[in-house]
Amino acid sequence: MTTHPQVERARVLYEMMRPEEAHALLGPALAEDPDDHRAWSLLGQVLWTLGRDSEAYAAAMESLRLEPGFLDAHCVRGYALRTLGRLEEAEAAQREAMRIDPYAWGPRRQLAELLLELAPDRPEEALEHAQVAVKEGPEVAYCWVTLHKVATFHQRPDLAEEAIRQIIRIDPTHTLAVTVSTEREAARPGTSAARAADLYAGGLAAAPHSEALREDLDRAVYRMLRGTRWLALLCLAMAAVTTDVFPTEGEPKELPVDLGTRLWALTLMGAVWGFGAWRRYRRMRTGARLTVLSLVRRSFWPRVVLCQATWATLCALLLVLVPWTDRTVPQVLFWLGLVPNLLSITHDRDKVG
């Protein structure tokens, strides 16, 4: 049977992830030839992709009415039934498709995923179907995605890792593979917040639609911002020691502290911020740096953390810049810089938003 040119164009558009345009072509083609079972099946795929599951099921059934043994239509019927929550019927549809063509990877992978919900206590069958699917479709990323899902669900990390490697081989920008591999690398012991942020930014550059990586990047940047408070508190402690805010032993230092000592303290504080924050920030990937600015603009707790660090640093600067002749005001400044940070530093660890 010769495929109608418009149906063939619609298939190409669908494979290019342009389902709306494919749908626009299929209507006139079916009006011209309403008995084209291939067009009905493709229409079912397009409608399912557009989220119109009931219409997709109806289109697949029309295709099967015209050609009961058409493999693609059985697969589409199974997709639609699964999305509609009719899992037992979806399983029957995929098993019928497997009966028609035991070597087709599509029904195998769909059945493997269905069994995760229908028979979670039977890992052998789901794994078998997923492994047959990758054997029949070794260059199809969807098959390896299914194997990863099944292997992860049934705690087979060896198969899950192999699936990720194969997905990256086939499609280096695949969202799932990039997300999993990036998260694994960032979770290694000893990975700093800045390093994690760089890894997540790199992952997002390869897979920009990964919401998981975007959230991970926000969390890593927030960890960095929380770290700036420790830099600020270190500066505050240095300033307090320099100006002898709380003398403990022997004779207290004579106030005001000489200019050279105060300038040396300022130099050390500049080094703390230069090496601890600015240098690290400048060496980050552009995506991570932009996320720092974005997160501060759109989220409450990152702004709080940054304001606390800034406030503590300002108090430290006042302690060393002003030639104090009395310890009362410096002591007040010290506590003003310290207390706001202590009030939230123990319970704002996970408050990214």
C-alpha positions as CSV (number, residue, x, y, z in Angstrom):
1,M,0.0,0.0,0.0
2,T,1.4,3.4,-1.0
3,T,1.6,6.0,1.7
4,H,-0.2,9.2,1.0
5,P,2.5,12.0,0.6
6,Q,0.8,14.2,3.2
7,V,0.8,11.3,5.7
8,E,4.5,10.7,5.0
9,R,5.2,14.4,5.6
10,A,3.2,14.3,8.8
11,R,5.3,11.3,10.0
12,V,8.5,13.3,9.3
13,L,7.1,16.3,11.2
14,Y,6.1,14.1,14.1
15,E,9.6,12.6,14.3
16,M,10.9,16.1,14.3
17,M,8.9,16.8,17.5
18,R,6.4,19.0,15.7
19,P,3.1,17.2,16.5
20,E,0.8,20.2,15.9
21,E,2.0,20.6,12.3
22,A,1.7,16.8,11.8
23,H,-1.9,17.0,13.1
24,A,-2.8,19.8,10.7
25,L,-1.7,17.6,7.7
26,L,-3.4,14.4,8.8
27,G,-6.9,15.9,8.8
28,P,-7.0,16.7,5.1
29,A,-5.3,13.4,4.3
30,L,-7.9,11.3,6.1
31,A,-10.7,13.4,4.6
32,E,-9.4,12.4,1.2
33,D,-8.8,8.7,2.2
34,P,-10.7,7.8,5.3
35,D,-9.7,4.1,5.0
36,D,-6.0,4.7,5.4
37,H,-5.2,2.7,8.5
38,R,-1.6,4.0,8.6
39,A,-2.9,7.6,8.7
40,W,-5.3,6.7,11.6
41,S,-2.5,5.0,13.5
42,L,-0.2,8.0,13.0
43,L,-3.0,10.3,14.1
44,G,-3.3,8.3,17.3
45,Q,0.4,8.8,18.0
46,V,0.1,12.5,17.3
47,L,-3.0,12.9,19.5
48,W,-1.3,10.9,22.3
49,T,1.7,13.2,22.2
50,L,-0.6,16.2,22.4
51,G,-2.2,14.8,25.5
52,R,-5.5,14.0,23.9
53,D,-5.6,10.4,25.1
54,S,-9.2,9.5,24.5
55,E,-9.0,10.7,20.9
56,A,-5.8,8.8,20.4
57,Y,-7.4,5.6,21.6
58,A,-10.3,6.2,19.2
59,A,-7.9,6.8,16.3
60,A,-6.0,3.6,17.1
61,M,-9.2,1.6,17.3
62,E,-10.3,3.0,13.9
63,S,-6.9,1.9,12.4
64,L,-7.4,-1.6,13.9
65,R,-11.0,-1.8,12.5
66,L,-9.5,-1.2,9.1
67,E,-6.5,-3.5,9.6
68,P,-6.7,-5.7,12.7
69,G,-3.2,-6.9,12.5
70,F,-1.4,-3.5,12.2
71,L,1.4,-3.5,14.8
72,D,1.7,0.3,15.2
73,A,-2.0,0.7,16.0
74,H,-1.8,-1.9,18.8
75,C,1.1,-0.1,20.3
76,V,-0.7,3.3,20.1
77,R,-3.8,1.7,21.7
78,G,-1.5,0.4,24.5
79,Y,0.0,3.9,25.0
80,A,-3.4,5.5,25.2
81,L,-4.9,2.9,27.5
82,R,-1.9,3.2,29.9
83,T,-2.3,7.0,30.1
84,L,-6.0,6.6,30.6
85,G,-5.2,4.3,33.6
86,R,-6.6,1.1,32.0
87,L,-3.4,-0.8,32.7
88,E,-4.7,-4.4,32.3
89,E,-6.1,-3.5,28.8
90,A,-2.9,-1.7,28.0
91,E,-1.0,-4.9,28.9
92,A,-3.2,-7.0,26.7
93,A,-2.7,-4.5,23.8
94,Q,1.1,-4.7,24.1
95,R,1.1,-8.5,24.4
96,E,-1.0,-8.7,21.2
97,A,1.5,-6.4,19.5
98,M,4.3,-8.8,20.7
99,R,2.3,-11.7,19.3
100,I,2.2,-10.0,15.9
101,D,5.9,-9.2,15.9
102,P,8.0,-10.9,18.7
103,Y,11.1,-8.9,17.7
104,A,9.5,-5.4,17.9
105,W,11.2,-3.4,20.6
106,G,8.3,-1.0,21.1
107,P,5.8,-3.4,22.7
108,R,8.6,-5.0,24.8
109,R,9.6,-1.8,26.4
110,Q,6.1,-0.7,27.1
111,L,5.2,-4.0,28.6
112,A,8.3,-3.9,30.8
113,E,7.2,-0.5,32.2
114,L,3.7,-1.6,32.7
115,L,4.8,-4.6,34.7
116,L,6.4,-2.2,37.2
117,E,2.9,-1.1,38.1
118,L,1.0,-4.4,37.5
119,A,3.5,-6.9,38.8
120,P,6.2,-5.2,41.0
121,D,6.8,-8.5,42.7
122,R,7.9,-10.2,39.5
123,P,11.1,-8.4,38.5
124,E,12.3,-11.2,36.3
125,E,9.6,-10.7,33.6
126,A,10.0,-6.9,33.5
127,L,13.8,-7.2,33.3
128,E,13.5,-9.9,30.6
129,H,11.3,-7.7,28.4
130,A,13.5,-4.6,28.9
131,Q,16.6,-6.6,28.0
132,V,15.0,-8.0,24.9
133,A,14.0,-4.5,23.9
134,V,17.6,-3.2,24.1
135,K,18.7,-6.2,22.2
136,E,16.2,-5.5,19.4
137,G,16.7,-1.8,19.5
138,P,20.3,-1.2,20.6
139,E,20.5,2.2,19.0
140,V,17.1,3.4,20.4
141,A,17.5,5.6,23.5
142,Y,14.0,4.9,24.6
143,C,14.8,1.2,25.1
144,W,17.8,1.9,27.3
145,V,15.6,4.4,29.3
146,T,13.2,1.6,30.0
147,L,16.0,-0.7,31.1
148,H,17.2,2.0,33.4
149,K,13.8,2.5,34.9
150,V,13.3,-1.3,35.4
151,A,16.8,-1.9,36.7
152,T,16.5,1.0,39.2
153,F,13.1,-0.1,40.4
154,H,14.4,-3.6,41.0
155,Q,17.7,-2.5,42.5
156,R,20.0,-3.7,39.7
157,P,22.6,-0.9,39.7
158,D,24.9,-2.7,37.3
159,L,22.2,-2.7,34.6
160,A,21.1,0.9,35.5
161,E,24.7,2.2,35.0
162,E,25.1,0.3,31.7
163,A,21.8,1.8,30.5
164,I,23.1,5.3,31.3
165,R,26.3,4.7,29.5
166,Q,24.5,3.5,26.4
167,I,22.0,6.4,26.4
168,I,24.9,8.9,26.5
169,R,26.6,7.0,23.7
170,I,23.5,7.3,21.6
171,D,22.5,10.8,22.7
172,P,25.0,12.9,24.7
173,T,22.3,15.5,25.4
174,H,19.6,13.1,26.7
175,T,18.0,14.6,29.7
176,L,17.8,11.5,31.9
177,A,21.3,10.3,31.2
178,V,22.9,13.8,31.7
179,T,20.9,14.3,34.9
180,V,21.8,10.9,36.4
181,S,25.5,11.1,35.5
182,T,25.8,14.7,36.7
183,E,24.1,14.0,40.0
184,R,26.3,11.0,40.5
185,E,29.5,13.0,39.9
186,A,28.3,15.9,42.1
187,A,27.4,13.5,45.0
188,R,31.0,12.2,45.3
189,P,32.4,12.7,48.8
190,G,34.4,15.9,49.2
191,T,32.7,17.8,46.3
192,S,32.5,21.4,47.2
193,A,29.4,23.5,46.7
194,A,31.2,25.5,44.0
195,R,32.3,22.4,42.2
196,A,28.8,20.9,42.4
197,A,27.4,24.2,41.0
198,D,29.8,24.0,38.0
199,L,28.8,20.3,37.4
200,Y,25.1,21.1,37.5
201,A,25.6,24.2,35.2
202,G,27.5,22.0,32.8
203,G,24.7,19.4,32.9
204,L,22.1,22.0,32.2
205,A,24.1,23.3,29.2
206,A,23.8,19.8,27.7
207,A,20.2,19.1,28.9
208,P,18.5,22.5,29.3
209,H,15.1,20.9,30.0
210,S,16.1,19.0,33.1
211,E,14.1,20.4,36.0
212,A,16.0,18.1,38.4
213,L,19.4,19.6,37.4
214,R,17.9,23.1,37.7
215,E,16.8,22.4,41.3
216,D,20.2,20.8,42.1
217,L,22.0,23.9,40.7
218,D,19.8,26.1,42.9
219,R,20.6,24.0,46.0
220,A,24.4,24.1,45.2
221,V,24.3,27.9,44.8
222,Y,22.4,28.3,48.0
223,R,25.1,26.2,49.8
224,M,27.7,28.6,48.4
225,L,25.7,31.6,49.6
226,R,25.4,30.0,53.1
227,G,29.2,29.6,53.1
228,T,29.7,33.3,52.7
229,R,28.3,33.8,56.2
230,W,31.2,31.9,57.6
231,L,33.6,34.2,55.7
232,A,31.7,37.2,57.2
233,L,31.9,35.7,60.7
234,L,35.6,35.0,60.3
235,C,36.1,38.7,59.4
236,L,34.0,39.7,62.4
237,A,36.1,37.6,64.7
238,M,39.3,39.0,63.2
239,A,38.0,42.6,63.7
240,A,37.0,41.8,67.3
241,V,40.5,40.5,68.1
242,T,42.2,43.4,66.3
243,T,40.3,46.0,68.3
244,D,40.4,43.9,71.5
245,V,36.6,44.2,71.9
246,F,36.6,41.6,74.7
247,P,39.9,41.7,76.6
248,T,40.4,38.5,78.6
249,E,43.9,38.3,80.1
250,G,46.3,40.9,81.4
251,E,46.1,44.6,80.5
252,P,43.6,45.4,77.7
253,K,45.0,47.0,74.6
254,E,45.2,50.7,74.6
255,L,42.6,52.3,72.4
256,P,42.5,53.5,69.7
257,V,44.4,50.6,68.0
258,D,47.2,52.0,65.9
259,L,46.5,52.5,62.2
260,G,49.0,49.9,60.9
261,T,47.4,47.1,62.9
262,R,44.0,48.1,61.6
263,L,45.2,48.2,58.0
264,W,46.7,44.8,58.4
265,A,43.4,43.5,59.6
266,L,41.7,45.1,56.6
267,T,44.2,43.3,54.3
268,L,43.4,40.0,55.9
269,M,39.7,40.5,55.6
270,G,40.1,41.4,51.9
271,A,42.1,38.2,51.4
272,V,39.4,36.2,53.0
273,W,36.7,37.5,50.7
274,G,39.0,37.6,47.6
275,F,40.1,34.0,47.9
276,G,37.1,32.6,49.6
277,A,34.4,34.2,47.5
278,W,35.3,36.5,44.7
279,R,38.1,34.3,43.1
280,R,35.9,31.2,43.4
281,Y,32.9,33.1,41.9
282,R,34.9,34.4,38.9
283,R,36.2,30.8,38.1
284,M,32.7,29.3,38.0
285,R,30.9,28.5,34.7
286,T,28.8,31.4,33.3
287,G,25.6,29.4,34.0
288,A,26.5,29.0,37.6
289,R,27.3,32.7,38.0
290,L,24.1,33.7,36.4
291,T,22.2,31.3,38.8
292,V,23.7,33.1,41.8
293,L,22.2,36.4,40.6
294,S,19.0,34.8,39.6
295,L,18.5,32.9,42.8
296,V,19.1,36.1,44.9
297,R,16.6,38.0,42.9
298,R,13.8,35.4,43.0
299,S,14.1,33.6,46.3
300,F,13.7,34.9,49.9
301,W,16.2,32.8,51.9
302,P,19.2,33.4,49.6
303,R,18.6,37.1,50.0
304,V,18.4,36.7,53.8
305,V,21.7,34.8,53.8
306,L,23.5,37.3,51.6
307,C,22.2,40.2,53.7
308,Q,23.3,38.5,56.9
309,A,26.8,38.0,55.5
310,T,26.9,41.6,54.2
311,W,25.7,43.0,57.5
312,A,28.3,41.0,59.5
313,T,31.1,42.2,57.2
314,L,30.0,45.8,57.5
315,C,30.1,45.5,61.3
316,A,33.6,44.1,61.0
317,L,34.7,47.0,58.8
318,L,33.3,49.5,61.2
319,L,35.2,47.8,64.0
320,V,38.6,48.2,62.3
321,L,38.0,51.5,60.3
322,V,37.0,53.7,63.2
323,P,39.6,54.5,65.8
324,W,37.5,53.6,68.8
325,T,38.4,55.1,72.2
326,D,35.8,53.1,74.1
327,R,34.8,49.4,74.0
328,T,31.1,49.8,74.5
329,V,30.1,50.7,70.9
330,P,32.5,48.0,69.4
331,Q,31.0,45.4,71.7
332,V,27.5,46.4,70.5
333,L,28.6,46.2,66.8
334,F,30.1,42.8,67.4
335,W,26.9,41.4,68.8
336,L,24.8,43.1,66.1
337,G,26.9,41.4,63.5
338,L,26.9,38.0,65.2
339,V,23.4,37.5,66.5
340,P,21.4,37.8,63.2
341,N,23.6,35.0,61.7
342,L,23.3,32.8,64.7
343,L,19.5,33.1,64.8
344,S,19.1,31.3,61.4
345,I,22.3,29.5,60.6
346,T,21.1,26.3,62.3
347,H,17.7,25.9,60.6
348,D,17.9,27.4,57.1
349,R,20.0,24.7,55.5
350,D,17.3,23.4,53.2
351,K,15.3,26.7,52.7
352,V,16.3,27.4,49.1
353,G,13.1,29.1,48.1
